[in-house]
């Protein structure tokens, strides 16, 4: 039963991507200077209909390698132990081992 959560999260991310494109289009309509105020008002009303749950921080990030939800490095979207192993082999650019 625990296997299905990553499929559900992928569906949520897909839905998020579609709504983000629609919101981006509506924002571009609002910024456009060549459209009438009536068209801008309609776009603004459509923009307000989107729920607050359609934001990037609403969805939990998982490792793209092993789907672990803990200690995920945002820059690489992988778990910290996977990042450590890959950094030792030199696969990750911009990551340094800390020395004390």
LINPELIN-V41664 format. One record per residue. OMEGA is omega in whole degrees, 0 to 359 (* if undefined). Layout:
# LINPELIN-V41664
OMEGA
OMEGA
This chain:
# LINPELIN-V41664
182
182
188
183
181
175
178
179
177
178
178
179
178
178
178
181
179
180
178
177
179
179
178
177
180
177
179
176
180
182
185
183
185
180
180
180
179
178
178
179
177
179
179
178
177
180
181
181
181
182
180
181
178
176
185
183
181
184
182
179
177
176
182
180
185
177
175
183
183
175
179
177
185
184
184
182
177
180
186
179
175
178
180
181
181
179
177
178
178
181
182
180
177
179
181
174
179
177
183
*
